[in-house]
Amino acid sequence: MIVKFLGTGSAWQIPEYSCHCRICQTMRQLGELRTRTAIFVQTGQENILIDCGPDIKWQMNTCHIPRPDAVLITHEHGDHYLGLDDLLSFRRSVNAAVWTPIPVYASAETFKQIDLRFGYLFPDTLEKRLVEPGAGLLGLKTSVVPIRTFHGQTATGSLGYVLTEVGPQGRIFRLAYTSDFSKITGQTEFLSQIDLFIIQSNWLHEPLENRPNHMSLQNALEYIKEWRPKRVYLIHISDQDRVTGDPWNELPKKYPAKAPLAHPVTGRPYPVPTCQVEWQSLADQISQDFNLGIPVTVTYDGLTVDSNTI
């Protein structure tokens, strides 16, 4: 199984246009960019795109992505499905006699929004396939089970996905992808014995008020400790933490911490990272300080992970 991280940022990309906060300024100076979160999974049997946001055309061009055999949509927020129209390019560039629609899997709640915006793509360009949490997806060669996640009342159809591949010599490899969420609601049995756990880290510190129902690294640690995956990959990094001394901390997008994630012995709060190097250094330090015994990788756009190396 090969996983390509097409995008690793939050709903507005980072650095955000016109923003002068410490995080955006630092990333801009370093030439770093996180586009909207999406991944492309190649299982050896088929190519699966998970989420298809407004950056998908740029991401496909940059990462040289072929036509997906299936698209899994996690929920009905625009940064996760507004790029579906760009998949029309695959249909426009082949002979009509050989074209077959691309299957799109999502919950009924999510399809209500997709139909309003992209109803014209069905059934000729895309094929609608409804999913139910806990029930394996039909029509795929790869075993995929959706799990219900909680992402607030504006995304009642929110799902994560667990993919299982049986490789050479019968080796079983399992990937769990949670997308946007603040908690898991059921089907936790599917999250045991995970090899690669891709989990949202919208914040470092859990905010005082988690209005958008996103996951912080602080809370993600509890899930990591509970399920003990072999490796962890952090996605959906944002610029919404407050950086000490930043004069832009009072922007509407900046959330004060509830009780900052702190060193388990000294009680000293961890500093908010402003770029990829700082994020990875911090993840390594936290993994060591909390005795996780699990490698934690902070993803970046274009990162490719091969299961044969795990």
VENGI-V512972 format. One record per residue. N is the residue number from 1. RES is the residue in three letters. SS is DSSP state (H for helix, E for strand, - for the rest). D_FIRST is the distance of its C-alpha to the first C-alpha in whole Angstrom. Layout:
# VENGI-V512972
n=N res=RES ss=SS d_first=D_FIRST
n=N res=RES ss=SS d_first=D_FIRST
This chain:
# VENGI-V512972
n=1 res=MET ss=- d_first=0
n=2 res=ILE ss=E d_first=4
n=3 res=VAL ss=E d_first=7
n=4 res=LYS ss=E d_first=10
n=5 res=PHE ss=E d_first=13
n=6 res=LEU ss=E d_first=16
n=7 res=GLY ss=E d_first=18
n=8 res=THR ss=- d_first=19
n=9 res=GLY ss=E d_first=23
n=10 res=SER ss=- d_first=25
n=11 res=ALA ss=- d_first=27
n=12 res=TRP ss=- d_first=29
n=13 res=GLN ss=- d_first=27
n=14 res=ILE ss=E d_first=28
n=15 res=PRO ss=- d_first=31
n=16 res=GLU ss=- d_first=33
n=17 res=TYR ss=- d_first=35
n=18 res=SER ss=- d_first=39
n=19 res=CYS ss=- d_first=38
n=20 res=HIS ss=- d_first=39
n=21 res=CYS ss=- d_first=38
n=22 res=ARG ss=H d_first=37
n=23 res=ILE ss=H d_first=33
n=24 res=CYS ss=H d_first=33
n=25 res=GLN ss=H d_first=36
n=26 res=THR ss=H d_first=34
n=27 res=MET ss=H d_first=31
n=28 res=ARG ss=H d_first=33
n=29 res=GLN ss=H d_first=35
n=30 res=LEU ss=H d_first=31
n=31 res=GLY ss=- d_first=30
n=32 res=GLU ss=- d_first=27
n=33 res=LEU ss=- d_first=26
n=34 res=ARG ss=E d_first=23
n=35 res=THR ss=- d_first=23
n=36 res=ARG ss=E d_first=22
n=37 res=THR ss=- d_first=19
n=38 res=ALA ss=E d_first=16
n=39 res=ILE ss=E d_first=12
n=40 res=PHE ss=E d_first=10
n=41 res=VAL ss=E d_first=7
n=42 res=GLN ss=E d_first=6
n=43 res=THR ss=- d_first=4
n=44 res=GLY ss=- d_first=7
n=45 res=GLN ss=- d_first=9
n=46 res=GLU ss=- d_first=10
n=47 res=ASN ss=E d_first=10
n=48 res=ILE ss=E d_first=11
n=49 res=LEU ss=E d_first=13
n=50 res=ILE ss=E d_first=14
n=51 res=ASP ss=- d_first=18
n=52 res=CYS ss=- d_first=20
n=53 res=GLY ss=- d_first=23
n=54 res=PRO ss=- d_first=26
n=55 res=ASP ss=- d_first=24
n=56 res=ILE ss=H d_first=21
n=57 res=LYS ss=H d_first=23
n=58 res=TRP ss=H d_first=23
n=59 res=GLN ss=H d_first=20
n=60 res=MET ss=H d_first=19
n=61 res=ASN ss=H d_first=21
n=62 res=THR ss=H d_first=20
n=63 res=CYS ss=H d_first=16
n=64 res=HIS ss=- d_first=17
n=65 res=ILE ss=- d_first=15
n=66 res=PRO ss=- d_first=16
n=67 res=ARG ss=- d_first=17
n=68 res=PRO ss=- d_first=15
n=69 res=ASP ss=- d_first=15
n=70 res=ALA ss=E d_first=15
n=71 res=VAL ss=E d_first=16
n=72 res=LEU ss=E d_first=17
n=73 res=ILE ss=- d_first=20
n=74 res=THR ss=- d_first=20
n=75 res=HIS ss=- d_first=24
n=76 res=GLU ss=- d_first=27
n=77 res=HIS ss=- d_first=27
n=78 res=GLY ss=H d_first=28
n=79 res=ASP ss=H d_first=25
n=80 res=HIS ss=H d_first=22
n=81 res=TYR ss=- d_first=24
n=82 res=LEU ss=- d_first=26
n=83 res=GLY ss=- d_first=24
n=84 res=LEU ss=H d_first=24
n=85 res=ASP ss=H d_first=27
n=86 res=ASP ss=H d_first=25
n=87 res=LEU ss=H d_first=23
n=88 res=LEU ss=H d_first=26
n=89 res=SER ss=H d_first=26
n=90 res=PHE ss=H d_first=23
n=91 res=ARG ss=H d_first=26
n=92 res=ARG ss=H d_first=29
n=93 res=SER ss=- d_first=28
n=94 res=VAL ss=- d_first=27
n=95 res=ASN ss=- d_first=30
n=96 res=ALA ss=H d_first=31
n=97 res=ALA ss=H d_first=31
n=98 res=VAL ss=H d_first=27
n=99 res=TRP ss=- d_first=26
n=100 res=THR ss=- d_first=24
n=101 res=PRO ss=- d_first=24
n=102 res=ILE ss=E d_first=21
n=103 res=PRO ss=E d_first=20
n=104 res=VAL ss=E d_first=20
n=105 res=TYR ss=E d_first=20
n=106 res=ALA ss=E d_first=22
n=107 res=SER ss=- d_first=25
n=108 res=ALA ss=H d_first=29
n=109 res=GLU ss=H d_first=30
n=110 res=THR ss=H d_first=27
n=111 res=PHE ss=H d_first=28
n=112 res=LYS ss=H d_first=32
n=113 res=GLN ss=H d_first=31
n=114 res=ILE ss=H d_first=29
n=115 res=ASP ss=H d_first=31
n=116 res=LEU ss=H d_first=34
n=117 res=ARG ss=H d_first=33
n=118 res=PHE ss=H d_first=31
n=119 res=GLY ss=H d_first=32
n=120 res=TYR ss=H d_first=33
n=121 res=LEU ss=H d_first=29
n=122 res=PHE ss=E d_first=29
n=123 res=PRO ss=- d_first=29
n=124 res=ASP ss=- d_first=30
n=125 res=THR ss=- d_first=27
n=126 res=LEU ss=E d_first=25
n=127 res=GLU ss=E d_first=25
n=128 res=LYS ss=E d_first=25
n=129 res=ARG ss=E d_first=23
n=130 res=LEU ss=E d_first=25
n=131 res=VAL ss=- d_first=23
n=132 res=GLU ss=- d_first=24
n=133 res=PRO ss=- d_first=23
n=134 res=GLY ss=- d_first=22
n=135 res=ALA ss=- d_first=22
n=136 res=GLY ss=E d_first=19
n=137 res=LEU ss=- d_first=18
n=138 res=LEU ss=- d_first=20
n=139 res=GLY ss=- d_first=19
n=140 res=LEU ss=- d_first=15
n=141 res=LYS ss=- d_first=13
n=142 res=THR ss=- d_first=10
n=143 res=SER ss=E d_first=12
n=144 res=VAL ss=E d_first=13
n=145 res=VAL ss=E d_first=16
n=146 res=PRO ss=E d_first=18
n=147 res=ILE ss=E d_first=20
n=148 res=ARG ss=E d_first=24
n=149 res=THR ss=E d_first=24
n=150 res=PHE ss=E d_first=27
n=151 res=HIS ss=- d_first=28
n=152 res=GLY ss=- d_first=32
n=153 res=GLN ss=- d_first=34
n=154 res=THR ss=- d_first=33
n=155 res=ALA ss=- d_first=29
n=156 res=THR ss=- d_first=30
n=157 res=GLY ss=- d_first=27
n=158 res=SER ss=- d_first=24
n=159 res=LEU ss=E d_first=21
n=160 res=GLY ss=E d_first=18
n=161 res=TYR ss=E d_first=15
n=162 res=VAL ss=E d_first=13
n=163 res=LEU ss=E d_first=10
n=164 res=THR ss=E d_first=9
n=165 res=GLU ss=E d_first=7
n=166 res=VAL ss=E d_first=9
n=167 res=GLY ss=- d_first=8
n=168 res=PRO ss=H d_first=11
n=169 res=GLN ss=H d_first=14
n=170 res=GLY ss=H d_first=13
n=171 res=ARG ss=- d_first=11
n=172 res=ILE ss=E d_first=10
n=173 res=PHE ss=E d_first=8
n=174 res=ARG ss=E d_first=9
n=175 res=LEU ss=E d_first=9
n=176 res=ALA ss=E d_first=13
n=177 res=TYR ss=E d_first=14
n=178 res=THR ss=- d_first=18
n=179 res=SER ss=- d_first=19
n=180 res=ASP ss=- d_first=23
n=181 res=PHE ss=- d_first=25
n=182 res=SER ss=- d_first=27
n=183 res=LYS ss=E d_first=27
n=184 res=ILE ss=E d_first=25
n=185 res=THR ss=- d_first=27
n=186 res=GLY ss=- d_first=26
n=187 res=GLN ss=- d_first=23
n=188 res=THR ss=H d_first=23
n=189 res=GLU ss=H d_first=22
n=190 res=PHE ss=H d_first=18
n=191 res=LEU ss=H d_first=18
n=192 res=SER ss=- d_first=19
n=193 res=GLN ss=- d_first=16
n=194 res=ILE ss=- d_first=14
n=195 res=ASP ss=- d_first=11
n=196 res=LEU ss=E d_first=11
n=197 res=PHE ss=E d_first=14
n=198 res=ILE ss=E d_first=14
n=199 res=ILE ss=E d_first=18
n=200 res=GLN ss=E d_first=21
n=201 res=SER ss=- d_first=23
n=202 res=ASN ss=- d_first=26
n=203 res=TRP ss=E d_first=28
n=204 res=LEU ss=- d_first=29
n=205 res=HIS ss=- d_first=32
n=206 res=GLU ss=- d_first=32
n=207 res=PRO ss=E d_first=35
n=208 res=LEU ss=- d_first=38
n=209 res=GLU ss=- d_first=38
n=210 res=ASN ss=- d_first=34
n=211 res=ARG ss=- d_first=35
n=212 res=PRO ss=- d_first=32
n=213 res=ASN ss=- d_first=30
n=214 res=HIS ss=- d_first=27
n=215 res=MET ss=- d_first=26
n=216 res=SER ss=E d_first=27
n=217 res=LEU ss=H d_first=26
n=218 res=GLN ss=H d_first=29
n=219 res=ASN ss=H d_first=28
n=220 res=ALA ss=H d_first=24
n=221 res=LEU ss=H d_first=25
n=222 res=GLU ss=H d_first=27
n=223 res=TYR ss=H d_first=23
n=224 res=ILE ss=H d_first=22
n=225 res=LYS ss=H d_first=24
n=226 res=GLU ss=H d_first=24
n=227 res=TRP ss=H d_first=21
n=228 res=ARG ss=- d_first=20
n=229 res=PRO ss=- d_first=16
n=230 res=LYS ss=- d_first=15
n=231 res=ARG ss=E d_first=14
n=232 res=VAL ss=E d_first=16
n=233 res=TYR ss=E d_first=15
n=234 res=LEU ss=E d_first=18
n=235 res=ILE ss=E d_first=18
n=236 res=HIS ss=- d_first=21
n=237 res=ILE ss=E d_first=24
n=238 res=SER ss=- d_first=27
n=239 res=ASP ss=- d_first=31
n=240 res=GLN ss=- d_first=33
n=241 res=ASP ss=E d_first=33
n=242 res=ARG ss=- d_first=37
n=243 res=VAL ss=- d_first=37
n=244 res=THR ss=- d_first=40
n=245 res=GLY ss=- d_first=43
n=246 res=ASP ss=- d_first=42
n=247 res=PRO ss=- d_first=44
n=248 res=TRP ss=- d_first=42
n=249 res=ASN ss=- d_first=41
n=250 res=GLU ss=- d_first=43
n=251 res=LEU ss=- d_first=41
n=252 res=PRO ss=- d_first=40
n=253 res=LYS ss=- d_first=36
n=254 res=LYS ss=- d_first=37
n=255 res=TYR ss=E d_first=37
n=256 res=PRO ss=- d_first=39
n=257 res=ALA ss=E d_first=37
n=258 res=LYS ss=- d_first=38
n=259 res=ALA ss=- d_first=38
n=260 res=PRO ss=- d_first=36
n=261 res=LEU ss=- d_first=34
n=262 res=ALA ss=E d_first=36
n=263 res=HIS ss=- d_first=35
n=264 res=PRO ss=- d_first=36
n=265 res=VAL ss=- d_first=39
n=266 res=THR ss=- d_first=41
n=267 res=GLY ss=- d_first=40
n=268 res=ARG ss=- d_first=39
n=269 res=PRO ss=E d_first=37
n=270 res=TYR ss=- d_first=34
n=271 res=PRO ss=- d_first=35
n=272 res=VAL ss=- d_first=33
n=273 res=PRO ss=- d_first=30
n=274 res=THR ss=- d_first=31
n=275 res=CYS ss=- d_first=28
n=276 res=GLN ss=H d_first=25
n=277 res=VAL ss=H d_first=26
n=278 res=GLU ss=H d_first=29
n=279 res=TRP ss=H d_first=26
n=280 res=GLN ss=H d_first=24
n=281 res=SER ss=H d_first=27
n=282 res=LEU ss=H d_first=28
n=283 res=ALA ss=H d_first=24
n=284 res=ASP ss=H d_first=25
n=285 res=GLN ss=H d_first=28
n=286 res=ILE ss=H d_first=28
n=287 res=SER ss=H d_first=25
n=288 res=GLN ss=H d_first=28
n=289 res=ASP ss=H d_first=31
n=290 res=PHE ss=- d_first=29
n=291 res=ASN ss=- d_first=28
n=292 res=LEU ss=- d_first=25
n=293 res=GLY ss=- d_first=23
n=294 res=ILE ss=- d_first=20
n=295 res=PRO ss=E d_first=18
n=296 res=VAL ss=E d_first=19
n=297 res=THR ss=E d_first=17
n=298 res=VAL ss=E d_first=19
n=299 res=THR ss=- d_first=17
n=300 res=TYR ss=- d_first=19
n=301 res=ASP ss=- d_first=18
n=302 res=GLY ss=- d_first=16
n=303 res=LEU ss=- d_first=14
n=304 res=THR ss=E d_first=11
n=305 res=VAL ss=E d_first=8
n=306 res=ASP ss=E d_first=6
n=307 res=SER ss=H d_first=5
n=308 res=ASN ss=H d_first=8
n=309 res=THR ss=H d_first=10
n=310 res=ILE ss=- d_first=10
